[in-house]
Amino acid sequence: MTREDGGEPKIVRQCCVDSLDRRCDVIAMATTVMMRIALIAIRGHLVRVARHVA
C-alpha cells in the first residue's frame, strides 16, 4: 500500500510562514492527521462496498 502526501499541509505551512503564528504548527499537524484518518476511513469503506458487491 503506497502512502501519498496531499498538497494541503504545504499550503497550511505557507500560511504559517506568512502569519508567523506558533499555533500554526498545531493546526497543520491536526489537519494532516485528520486528512490521513479520512483517507483511511474512505479506503476502508470502498473496500467494504467492493467486497459486498463482488
C-alpha distance matrix in Angstrom:
0.0 3.8 6.7 9.7 13.2 15.8 19.3 21.1 21.2 22.8 25.4 26.1 26.6 28.9 30.9 31.1 32.6 35.1 36.2 36.0 35.2 33.9 32.4 30.2 27.7 27.5 27.0 24.2 22.4 23.0 21.8 18.5 18.0 19.1 16.9 13.7 15.2 16.1 12.7 11.3 14.6 14.5 11.2 12.7 15.9 14.8 13.2 16.6 18.6 17.1 17.9 21.3 22.2 21.2
3.8 0.0 3.8 6.4 10.0 12.8 16.1 18.2 18.3 19.6 22.3 23.3 23.6 25.7 27.9 28.3 29.5 32.0 33.3 33.1 32.7 31.5 30.3 27.7 25.4 25.6 25.0 21.9 20.5 21.5 20.0 16.5 16.7 18.1 15.5 12.7 15.1 15.8 12.2 11.9 15.5 15.1 12.3 14.6 17.5 16.3 15.6 19.0 20.7 19.3 20.7 23.9 24.5 23.8
6.7 3.8 0.0 3.8 6.7 9.8 13.2 15.0 14.8 16.2 19.0 19.7 20.0 22.3 24.4 24.6 26.0 28.5 29.7 29.5 28.9 27.7 26.5 24.0 21.6 21.8 21.3 18.2 16.7 17.9 16.4 12.9 13.3 14.9 12.4 9.6 12.5 13.5 10.4 10.6 14.3 14.3 12.2 14.7 17.5 16.9 16.7 19.9 21.6 20.9 22.4 25.2 26.1 25.9
9.7 6.4 3.8 0.0 3.8 6.4 9.7 11.9 12.2 13.4 15.9 17.1 17.6 19.5 21.7 22.3 23.6 25.9 27.3 27.4 27.1 26.3 25.2 22.3 20.4 20.9 19.8 16.6 15.9 17.0 14.9 11.6 13.1 14.3 11.1 9.5 12.9 13.1 10.0 11.5 14.9 14.2 12.8 15.9 18.2 17.3 17.9 21.1 22.2 21.7 23.7 26.3 26.8 26.9
13.2 10.0 6.7 3.8 0.0 3.8 6.7 8.7 8.6 9.7 12.4 13.5 13.8 15.8 18.0 18.6 19.8 22.1 23.5 23.6 23.4 22.8 21.8 18.7 16.9 17.8 16.6 13.2 13.0 14.5 12.2 9.1 11.3 12.8 9.8 9.0 12.8 13.1 10.8 12.9 16.0 15.6 15.1 18.1 20.1 19.6 20.7 23.6 24.7 24.5 26.7 29.0 29.6 30.0
15.8 12.8 9.8 6.4 3.8 0.0 3.8 5.6 7.0 8.2 9.9 11.4 12.6 14.2 15.9 17.1 18.7 20.4 21.8 22.5 22.3 22.2 20.9 17.6 16.6 17.4 15.5 12.2 12.9 13.9 10.9 8.6 11.5 12.0 8.6 9.4 12.9 12.3 10.5 13.5 15.9 15.0 15.3 18.5 19.9 19.4 21.1 23.8 24.4 24.5 27.1 29.0 29.4 30.2
19.3 16.1 13.2 9.7 6.7 3.8 0.0 3.8 5.8 5.6 6.7 9.1 10.3 11.1 13.0 14.7 15.9 17.3 19.1 20.1 20.3 20.8 19.8 16.2 15.7 17.1 15.0 11.7 13.4 14.7 11.5 10.1 13.6 14.0 11.0 12.5 15.9 15.1 13.9 17.0 19.2 18.2 18.8 22.1 23.1 22.6 24.6 27.3 27.6 27.8 30.5 32.4 32.5 33.5
21.1 18.2 15.0 11.9 8.7 5.6 3.8 0.0 3.8 5.4 5.2 6.4 8.7 10.0 10.8 12.5 14.5 15.7 16.8 18.1 17.7 18.3 16.9 13.4 13.4 14.4 11.8 8.9 11.1 11.8 8.4 8.0 11.7 11.6 9.1 11.5 14.5 13.6 13.3 16.6 18.3 17.6 18.9 21.8 22.7 22.7 24.9 27.2 27.6 28.3 30.9 32.4 32.8 34.1
21.2 18.3 14.8 12.2 8.6 7.0 5.8 3.8 0.0 3.8 5.4 5.0 6.1 8.6 9.8 10.4 12.4 14.3 15.2 15.7 15.3 15.3 14.1 10.7 10.0 11.3 9.4 6.0 8.0 9.7 7.1 6.2 10.0 11.0 9.4 11.2 14.3 14.4 14.3 17.0 19.0 19.1 20.2 22.8 24.1 24.5 26.3 28.5 29.4 30.1 32.4 34.1 34.8 36.0
22.8 19.6 16.2 13.4 9.7 8.2 5.6 5.4 3.8 0.0 3.8 5.4 5.0 6.1 8.6 9.7 10.6 12.5 14.3 14.8 15.3 15.8 15.5 11.8 11.3 13.6 12.0 8.6 10.9 13.1 10.8 9.8 13.6 14.8 13.0 14.5 17.8 17.9 17.4 20.1 22.3 22.1 22.9 25.8 27.1 27.1 28.9 31.4 32.1 32.6 35.0 36.8 37.3 38.3
25.4 22.3 19.0 15.9 12.4 9.9 6.7 5.2 5.4 3.8 0.0 3.8 5.4 5.1 6.3 8.7 10.0 10.8 12.5 14.0 14.5 15.8 15.1 11.4 12.1 14.2 11.8 9.2 12.4 13.8 11.0 11.3 15.1 15.5 13.8 16.1 19.0 18.5 18.5 21.6 23.3 22.8 24.1 27.0 27.8 27.9 30.1 32.4 32.7 33.4 36.1 37.6 38.0 39.3
26.1 23.3 19.7 17.1 13.5 11.4 9.1 6.4 5.0 5.4 3.8 0.0 3.8 5.4 5.1 6.3 8.9 10.0 10.6 11.8 11.5 12.5 11.5 7.8 8.8 10.6 8.1 5.9 9.6 10.8 8.6 9.7 13.1 13.6 12.8 15.3 17.8 17.6 18.3 21.1 22.5 22.6 24.2 26.7 27.6 28.2 30.4 32.3 32.9 34.0 36.4 37.8 38.5 39.9
26.6 23.6 20.0 17.6 13.8 12.6 10.3 8.7 6.1 5.0 5.4 3.8 0.0 3.8 5.3 4.9 6.3 8.7 9.8 9.9 10.3 11.0 11.0 7.4 7.4 10.4 9.2 6.6 9.7 12.1 10.7 10.9 14.2 15.6 15.0 16.7 19.5 20.0 20.3 22.8 24.7 25.0 26.2 28.7 30.0 30.5 32.3 34.5 35.4 36.2 38.4 40.1 40.9 42.1
28.9 25.7 22.3 19.5 15.8 14.2 11.1 10.0 8.6 6.1 5.1 5.4 3.8 0.0 3.8 5.3 5.1 6.5 8.8 9.7 11.2 12.9 13.4 9.8 10.8 13.8 12.3 10.1 13.4 15.5 13.8 14.2 17.7 18.7 17.7 19.7 22.6 22.6 22.8 25.6 27.4 27.3 28.5 31.2 32.3 32.6 34.6 36.9 37.5 38.2 40.7 42.3 42.8 44.0
30.9 27.9 24.4 21.7 18.0 15.9 13.0 10.8 9.8 8.6 6.3 5.1 5.3 3.8 0.0 3.8 5.5 5.1 6.3 8.3 9.2 11.5 11.6 8.2 10.4 12.9 10.9 9.8 13.5 14.9 13.2 14.6 17.9 18.3 17.8 20.4 22.7 22.6 23.3 26.2 27.5 27.5 29.2 31.8 32.5 33.1 35.3 37.3 37.8 38.8 41.4 42.7 43.2 44.8
31.1 28.3 24.6 22.3 18.6 17.1 14.7 12.5 10.4 9.7 8.7 6.3 4.9 5.3 3.8 0.0 3.8 5.3 5.1 5.5 6.0 7.9 8.6 5.4 7.4 10.3 9.3 8.6 11.9 13.7 13.0 14.3 17.2 18.2 18.3 20.4 22.7 23.1 24.0 26.5 28.0 28.4 30.0 32.3 33.4 34.2 36.2 38.1 38.9 40.0 42.3 43.7 44.6 46.0
32.6 29.5 26.0 23.6 19.8 18.7 15.9 14.5 12.4 10.6 10.0 8.9 6.3 5.1 5.5 3.8 0.0 3.8 5.6 5.1 7.7 9.7 11.4 8.7 10.0 13.4 12.9 11.7 14.7 17.0 16.3 17.0 20.0 21.4 21.1 23.0 25.6 26.1 26.6 29.1 30.9 31.2 32.5 34.9 36.2 36.8 38.6 40.8 41.6 42.5 44.8 46.3 47.1 48.3
35.1 32.0 28.5 25.9 22.1 20.4 17.3 15.7 14.3 12.5 10.8 10.0 8.7 6.5 5.1 5.3 3.8 0.0 3.8 5.7 8.4 11.4 12.8 10.3 12.6 15.5 14.4 13.7 17.1 18.9 17.8 19.1 22.2 23.0 22.7 25.0 27.5 27.5 28.2 31.0 32.5 32.6 34.2 36.7 37.6 38.1 40.3 42.3 42.8 43.8 46.3 47.7 48.3 49.7
36.2 33.3 29.7 27.3 23.5 21.8 19.1 16.8 15.2 14.3 12.5 10.6 9.8 8.8 6.3 5.1 5.6 3.8 0.0 3.8 5.3 8.9 10.1 8.4 11.4 13.8 12.8 13.1 16.4 17.7 17.2 19.0 21.7 22.3 22.6 25.1 27.1 27.3 28.5 31.1 32.2 32.7 34.5 36.7 37.5 38.5 40.7 42.4 43.0 44.3 46.7 47.9 48.7 50.3
36.0 33.1 29.5 27.4 23.6 22.5 20.1 18.1 15.7 14.8 14.0 11.8 9.9 9.7 8.3 5.5 5.1 5.7 3.8 0.0 3.8 6.5 9.0 7.9 10.0 12.8 12.9 13.1 15.7 17.6 17.7 19.1 21.5 22.8 23.3 25.3 27.3 28.1 29.2 31.4 32.9 33.6 35.2 37.3 38.4 39.5 41.4 43.1 44.1 45.3 47.5 48.8 49.8 51.3
35.2 32.7 28.9 27.1 23.4 22.3 20.3 17.7 15.3 15.3 14.5 11.5 10.3 11.2 9.2 6.0 7.7 8.4 5.3 3.8 0.0 3.8 5.5 5.5 8.1 10.0 10.2 11.4 13.8 15.1 15.7 17.5 19.5 20.6 21.6 23.7 25.3 26.2 27.7 29.7 30.9 31.9 33.7 35.5 36.6 37.9 39.8 41.3 42.4 43.9 45.9 47.1 48.3 49.9
33.9 31.5 27.7 26.3 22.8 22.2 20.8 18.3 15.3 15.8 15.8 12.5 11.0 12.9 11.5 7.9 9.7 11.4 8.9 6.5 3.8 0.0 3.8 5.2 6.1 7.8 9.4 10.6 12.0 13.6 15.1 16.5 18.0 19.5 20.9 22.5 24.0 25.3 26.9 28.5 29.8 31.2 32.9 34.4 35.7 37.3 38.9 40.3 41.7 43.2 44.9 46.2 47.7 49.1
32.4 30.3 26.5 25.2 21.8 20.9 19.8 16.9 14.1 15.5 15.1 11.5 11.0 13.4 11.6 8.6 11.4 12.8 10.1 9.0 5.5 3.8 0.0 3.8 5.5 5.3 6.4 8.7 10.0 10.7 12.4 14.4 15.5 16.6 18.4 20.2 21.2 22.5 24.4 26.0 27.0 28.5 30.4 31.7 32.8 34.6 36.3 37.5 38.8 40.5 42.2 43.3 44.9 46.5
30.2 27.7 24.0 22.3 18.7 17.6 16.2 13.4 10.7 11.8 11.4 7.8 7.4 9.8 8.2 5.4 8.7 10.3 8.4 7.9 5.5 5.2 3.8 0.0 3.8 5.4 5.0 6.0 8.5 9.7 10.3 12.1 14.1 15.1 16.3 18.2 19.8 20.8 22.3 24.2 25.5 26.6 28.3 30.1 31.2 32.6 34.4 35.9 37.1 38.5 40.4 41.7 43.0 44.5
27.7 25.4 21.6 20.4 16.9 16.6 15.7 13.4 10.0 11.3 12.1 8.8 7.4 10.8 10.4 7.4 10.0 12.6 11.4 10.0 8.1 6.1 5.5 3.8 0.0 3.8 5.5 5.1 6.1 8.6 9.8 10.6 12.2 14.1 15.3 16.5 18.3 19.8 21.1 22.6 24.2 25.6 27.0 28.6 30.1 31.5 33.0 34.6 36.1 37.4 39.1 40.5 42.0 43.3
27.5 25.6 21.8 20.9 17.8 17.4 17.1 14.4 11.3 13.6 14.2 10.6 10.4 13.8 12.9 10.3 13.4 15.5 13.8 12.8 10.0 7.8 5.3 5.4 3.8 0.0 3.8 5.5 5.1 6.1 8.5 9.9 10.5 12.1 14.1 15.4 16.4 18.1 19.9 21.1 22.3 24.1 25.7 26.9 28.3 30.1 31.6 32.8 34.4 36.0 37.5 38.8 40.5 41.9
27.0 25.0 21.3 19.8 16.6 15.5 15.0 11.8 9.4 12.0 11.8 8.1 9.2 12.3 10.9 9.3 12.9 14.4 12.8 12.9 10.2 9.4 6.4 5.0 5.5 3.8 0.0 3.8 5.4 5.1 6.0 8.6 9.9 10.4 12.1 14.2 15.3 16.2 18.1 19.9 20.8 22.1 24.1 25.6 26.6 28.2 30.1 31.3 32.5 34.2 36.0 37.1 38.5 40.2
24.2 21.9 18.2 16.6 13.2 12.2 11.7 8.9 6.0 8.6 9.2 5.9 6.6 10.1 9.8 8.6 11.7 13.7 13.1 13.1 11.4 10.6 8.7 6.0 5.1 5.5 3.8 0.0 3.8 5.5 5.1 6.2 8.6 9.9 10.5 12.3 14.3 15.3 16.4 18.4 19.9 20.9 22.5 24.3 25.6 26.9 28.6 30.2 31.4 32.7 34.6 36.0 37.3 38.7
22.4 20.5 16.7 15.9 13.0 12.9 13.4 11.1 8.0 10.9 12.4 9.6 9.7 13.4 13.5 11.9 14.7 17.1 16.4 15.7 13.8 12.0 10.0 8.5 6.1 5.1 5.4 3.8 0.0 3.8 5.4 5.2 6.1 8.5 9.9 10.6 12.3 14.2 15.4 16.6 18.3 19.9 21.1 22.6 24.3 25.8 27.1 28.6 30.3 31.5 33.1 34.6 36.2 37.4
23.0 21.5 17.9 17.0 14.5 13.9 14.7 11.8 9.7 13.1 13.8 10.8 12.1 15.5 14.9 13.7 17.0 18.9 17.7 17.6 15.1 13.6 10.7 9.7 8.6 6.1 5.1 5.5 3.8 0.0 3.8 5.5 5.1 6.0 8.5 9.9 10.5 12.1 14.1 15.4 16.3 18.1 19.9 21.0 22.3 24.2 25.7 26.8 28.4 30.0 31.6 32.7 34.4 35.9
21.8 20.0 16.4 14.9 12.2 10.9 11.5 8.4 7.1 10.8 11.0 8.6 10.7 13.8 13.2 13.0 16.3 17.8 17.2 17.7 15.7 15.1 12.4 10.3 9.8 8.5 6.0 5.1 5.4 3.8 0.0 3.8 5.5 5.2 6.1 8.6 9.9 10.4 12.2 14.2 15.2 16.2 18.2 19.9 20.9 22.3 24.2 25.6 26.7 28.3 30.2 31.3 32.7 34.3
18.5 16.5 12.9 11.6 9.1 8.6 10.1 8.0 6.2 9.8 11.3 9.7 10.9 14.2 14.6 14.3 17.0 19.1 19.0 19.1 17.5 16.5 14.4 12.1 10.6 9.9 8.6 6.2 5.2 5.5 3.8 0.0 3.8 5.5 5.1 6.2 8.7 9.9 10.5 12.3 14.2 15.3 16.5 18.3 19.9 21.0 22.5 24.3 25.7 26.8 28.6 30.2 31.5 32.7
18.0 16.7 13.3 13.1 11.3 11.5 13.6 11.7 10.0 13.6 15.1 13.1 14.2 17.7 17.9 17.2 20.0 22.2 21.7 21.5 19.5 18.0 15.5 14.1 12.2 10.5 9.9 8.6 6.1 5.1 5.5 3.8 0.0 3.8 5.5 5.1 6.2 8.6 9.9 10.7 12.3 14.2 15.4 16.5 18.3 20.0 21.2 22.6 24.4 25.7 27.1 28.6 30.3 31.5
19.1 18.1 14.9 14.3 12.8 12.0 14.0 11.6 11.0 14.8 15.5 13.6 15.6 18.7 18.3 18.2 21.4 23.0 22.3 22.8 20.6 19.5 16.6 15.1 14.1 12.1 10.4 9.9 8.5 6.0 5.2 5.5 3.8 0.0 3.8 5.4 5.1 6.1 8.6 9.9 10.4 12.1 14.1 15.2 16.3 18.2 19.9 21.0 22.4 24.1 25.7 26.8 28.4 30.0
16.9 15.5 12.4 11.1 9.8 8.6 11.0 9.1 9.4 13.0 13.8 12.8 15.0 17.7 17.8 18.3 21.1 22.7 22.6 23.3 21.6 20.9 18.4 16.3 15.3 14.1 12.1 10.5 9.9 8.5 6.1 5.1 5.5 3.8 0.0 3.8 5.5 5.0 6.1 8.6 9.8 10.4 12.1 14.1 15.2 16.3 18.2 19.8 20.9 22.3 24.2 25.6 26.8 28.2
13.7 12.7 9.6 9.5 9.0 9.4 12.5 11.5 11.2 14.5 16.1 15.3 16.7 19.7 20.4 20.4 23.0 25.0 25.1 25.3 23.7 22.5 20.2 18.2 16.5 15.4 14.2 12.3 10.6 9.9 8.6 6.2 5.1 5.4 3.8 0.0 3.8 5.4 5.1 6.2 8.6 9.9 10.5 12.2 14.2 15.4 16.5 18.3 20.0 21.0 22.6 24.3 25.8 26.8
15.2 15.1 12.5 12.9 12.8 12.9 15.9 14.5 14.3 17.8 19.0 17.8 19.5 22.6 22.7 22.7 25.6 27.5 27.1 27.3 25.3 24.0 21.2 19.8 18.3 16.4 15.3 14.3 12.3 10.5 9.9 8.7 6.2 5.1 5.5 3.8 0.0 3.8 5.5 5.1 6.1 8.6 9.9 10.5 12.2 14.2 15.3 16.4 18.3 19.9 21.1 22.5 24.3 25.7
16.1 15.8 13.5 13.1 13.1 12.3 15.1 13.6 14.4 17.9 18.5 17.6 20.0 22.6 22.6 23.1 26.1 27.5 27.3 28.1 26.2 25.3 22.5 20.8 19.8 18.1 16.2 15.3 14.2 12.1 10.4 9.9 8.6 6.1 5.0 5.4 3.8 0.0 3.8 5.5 5.0 6.0 8.5 9.8 10.4 12.2 14.1 15.2 16.4 18.1 19.9 20.9 22.4 24.1
12.7 12.2 10.4 10.0 10.8 10.5 13.9 13.3 14.3 17.4 18.5 18.3 20.3 22.8 23.3 24.0 26.6 28.2 28.5 29.2 27.7 26.9 24.4 22.3 21.1 19.9 18.1 16.4 15.4 14.1 12.2 10.5 9.9 8.6 6.1 5.1 5.5 3.8 0.0 3.8 5.5 5.1 6.1 8.5 9.8 10.5 12.2 14.2 15.3 16.3 18.3 19.9 21.0 22.3
11.3 11.9 10.6 11.5 12.9 13.5 17.0 16.6 17.0 20.1 21.6 21.1 22.8 25.6 26.2 26.5 29.1 31.0 31.1 31.4 29.7 28.5 26.0 24.2 22.6 21.1 19.9 18.4 16.6 15.4 14.2 12.3 10.7 9.9 8.6 6.2 5.1 5.5 3.8 0.0 3.8 5.5 5.1 6.1 8.6 9.9 10.5 12.3 14.3 15.3 16.5 18.3 20.0 21.0
14.6 15.5 14.3 14.9 16.0 15.9 19.2 18.3 19.0 22.3 23.3 22.5 24.7 27.4 27.5 28.0 30.9 32.5 32.2 32.9 30.9 29.8 27.0 25.5 24.2 22.3 20.8 19.9 18.3 16.3 15.2 14.2 12.3 10.4 9.8 8.6 6.1 5.0 5.5 3.8 0.0 3.8 5.5 5.1 6.1 8.6 9.9 10.5 12.3 14.2 15.4 16.4 18.4 19.9
14.5 15.1 14.3 14.2 15.6 15.0 18.2 17.6 19.1 22.1 22.8 22.6 25.0 27.3 27.5 28.4 31.2 32.6 32.7 33.6 31.9 31.2 28.5 26.6 25.6 24.1 22.1 20.9 19.9 18.1 16.2 15.3 14.2 12.1 10.4 9.9 8.6 6.0 5.1 5.5 3.8 0.0 3.8 5.4 5.1 6.2 8.6 9.8 10.5 12.2 14.2 15.2 16.4 18.1
11.2 12.3 12.2 12.8 15.1 15.3 18.8 18.9 20.2 22.9 24.1 24.2 26.2 28.5 29.2 30.0 32.5 34.2 34.5 35.2 33.7 32.9 30.4 28.3 27.0 25.7 24.1 22.5 21.1 19.9 18.2 16.5 15.4 14.1 12.1 10.5 9.9 8.5 6.1 5.1 5.5 3.8 0.0 3.8 5.4 5.1 6.2 8.6 9.9 10.4 12.3 14.2 15.3 16.3
12.7 14.6 14.7 15.9 18.1 18.5 22.1 21.8 22.8 25.8 27.0 26.7 28.7 31.2 31.8 32.3 34.9 36.7 36.7 37.3 35.5 34.4 31.7 30.1 28.6 26.9 25.6 24.3 22.6 21.0 19.9 18.3 16.5 15.2 14.1 12.2 10.5 9.8 8.5 6.1 5.1 5.4 3.8 0.0 3.8 5.5 5.2 6.2 8.7 9.9 10.6 12.3 14.3 15.4
15.9 17.5 17.5 18.2 20.1 19.9 23.1 22.7 24.1 27.1 27.8 27.6 30.0 32.3 32.5 33.4 36.2 37.6 37.5 38.4 36.6 35.7 32.8 31.2 30.1 28.3 26.6 25.6 24.3 22.3 20.9 19.9 18.3 16.3 15.2 14.2 12.2 10.4 9.8 8.6 6.1 5.1 5.4 3.8 0.0 3.8 5.5 5.1 6.2 8.6 9.9 10.5 12.3 14.2
14.8 16.3 16.9 17.3 19.6 19.4 22.6 22.7 24.5 27.1 27.9 28.2 30.5 32.6 33.1 34.2 36.8 38.1 38.5 39.5 37.9 37.3 34.6 32.6 31.5 30.1 28.2 26.9 25.8 24.2 22.3 21.0 20.0 18.2 16.3 15.4 14.2 12.2 10.5 9.9 8.6 6.2 5.1 5.5 3.8 0.0 3.8 5.4 5.1 6.0 8.5 9.7 10.5 12.0
13.2 15.6 16.7 17.9 20.7 21.1 24.6 24.9 26.3 28.9 30.1 30.4 32.3 34.6 35.3 36.2 38.6 40.3 40.7 41.4 39.8 38.9 36.3 34.4 33.0 31.6 30.1 28.6 27.1 25.7 24.2 22.5 21.2 19.9 18.2 16.5 15.3 14.1 12.2 10.5 9.9 8.6 6.2 5.2 5.5 3.8 0.0 3.8 5.5 5.1 6.1 8.5 10.0 10.4
16.6 19.0 19.9 21.1 23.6 23.8 27.3 27.2 28.5 31.4 32.4 32.3 34.5 36.9 37.3 38.1 40.8 42.3 42.4 43.1 41.3 40.3 37.5 35.9 34.6 32.8 31.3 30.2 28.6 26.8 25.6 24.3 22.6 21.0 19.8 18.3 16.4 15.2 14.2 12.3 10.5 9.8 8.6 6.2 5.1 5.4 3.8 0.0 3.8 5.5 5.2 6.1 8.7 10.0
18.6 20.7 21.6 22.2 24.7 24.4 27.6 27.6 29.4 32.1 32.7 32.9 35.4 37.5 37.8 38.9 41.6 42.8 43.0 44.1 42.4 41.7 38.8 37.1 36.1 34.4 32.5 31.4 30.3 28.4 26.7 25.7 24.4 22.4 20.9 20.0 18.3 16.4 15.3 14.3 12.3 10.5 9.9 8.7 6.2 5.1 5.5 3.8 0.0 3.8 5.5 5.0 6.1 8.5
17.1 19.3 20.9 21.7 24.5 24.5 27.8 28.3 30.1 32.6 33.4 34.0 36.2 38.2 38.8 40.0 42.5 43.8 44.3 45.3 43.9 43.2 40.5 38.5 37.4 36.0 34.2 32.7 31.5 30.0 28.3 26.8 25.7 24.1 22.3 21.0 19.9 18.1 16.3 15.3 14.2 12.2 10.4 9.9 8.6 6.0 5.1 5.5 3.8 0.0 3.8 5.4 5.2 6.0
17.9 20.7 22.4 23.7 26.7 27.1 30.5 30.9 32.4 35.0 36.1 36.4 38.4 40.7 41.4 42.3 44.8 46.3 46.7 47.5 45.9 44.9 42.2 40.4 39.1 37.5 36.0 34.6 33.1 31.6 30.2 28.6 27.1 25.7 24.2 22.6 21.1 19.9 18.3 16.5 15.4 14.2 12.3 10.6 9.9 8.5 6.1 5.2 5.5 3.8 0.0 3.8 5.5 5.1
21.3 23.9 25.2 26.3 29.0 29.0 32.4 32.4 34.1 36.8 37.6 37.8 40.1 42.3 42.7 43.7 46.3 47.7 47.9 48.8 47.1 46.2 43.3 41.7 40.5 38.8 37.1 36.0 34.6 32.7 31.3 30.2 28.6 26.8 25.6 24.3 22.5 20.9 19.9 18.3 16.4 15.2 14.2 12.3 10.5 9.7 8.5 6.1 5.0 5.4 3.8 0.0 3.8 5.6
22.2 24.5 26.1 26.8 29.6 29.4 32.5 32.8 34.8 37.3 38.0 38.5 40.9 42.8 43.2 44.6 47.1 48.3 48.7 49.8 48.3 47.7 44.9 43.0 42.0 40.5 38.5 37.3 36.2 34.4 32.7 31.5 30.3 28.4 26.8 25.8 24.3 22.4 21.0 20.0 18.4 16.4 15.3 14.3 12.3 10.5 10.0 8.7 6.1 5.2 5.5 3.8 0.0 3.8
21.2 23.8 25.9 26.9 30.0 30.2 33.5 34.1 36.0 38.3 39.3 39.9 42.1 44.0 44.8 46.0 48.3 49.7 50.3 51.3 49.9 49.1 46.5 44.5 43.3 41.9 40.2 38.7 37.4 35.9 34.3 32.7 31.5 30.0 28.2 26.8 25.7 24.1 22.3 21.0 19.9 18.1 16.3 15.4 14.2 12.0 10.4 10.0 8.5 6.0 5.1 5.6 3.8 0.0
